Amino acid sequence: MVRQPVALRDVEDGEAHLKVDARPHWQLDDTFYELAHERAIVNAVLAEVAGKSVADANVAEKTKTQKQIIRDCLAGTNGRAKVEGWLPRFMEFPFRLYGDGTCTIAEAANAVADLFPAA
């Protein structure tokens, strides 16, 4: 039997039918912090979890500082309100990008898109 490649659209169509929600099964771990090194993405995540005013106030800070604020918000530590149920955009269905789509995740997805033709 020959296996046919699965198109990303097929995965998203399946999710729409099944109503998949990764929130109850996913939590931020150190891998995210190791891989999230692009300032624009880290600042966008910071805006989602801490608010735009906090992200704007820390836009010039090192990503290490911004990541610590994200950790604090998700854990409810260092005087930050705890954020429950946050999910990065790239874990949602349909997949959503941060910024203008020039992040390495978007570039990788675009690079392999032709390998998964529509059925």
VENMO-V582157 format. One record per pair of residues at least 6 apart in sequence whose C-alpha atoms are under 8 Angstrom apart, sorted by the first residue. I is the first residue (numbers start at 1). GAP is how many residues later the second one is. Records with the same first field share a line. If there is no record, write none. Layout:
I: GAP + GAP
//
This chain:
5: 110 + 111 + 112
6: 110 + 111 + 112 + 113
7: 109 + 110 + 111 + 112
8: 105 + 108
9: 109
10: 108
12: 81 + 82
15: 78
16: 77
20: 73
21: 71
22: 65 + 69 + 70
23: 62 + 63 + 64
24: 61
26: 61
27: 60
33: 34
36: 6
37: 26
38: 25 + 65
39: 24
40: 58 + 59
41: 57 + 58 + 62
42: 21 + 24 + 25
43: 12 + 16 + 20 + 23
44: 11 + 54 + 55
45: 25 + 43
46: 6 + 8 + 9 + 20 + 21 + 23 + 24
47: 6 + 7 + 8 + 9
49: 21 + 24 + 25 + 34 + 37
50: 19 + 20 + 23
58: 8
72: 6 + 7 + 8 + 10
73: 7 + 8 + 9 + 10
74: 8 + 9 + 10
75: 7 + 8
76: 6 + 7
89: 6 + 7 + 8 + 9
90: 6 + 7
97: 9
101: 6
//
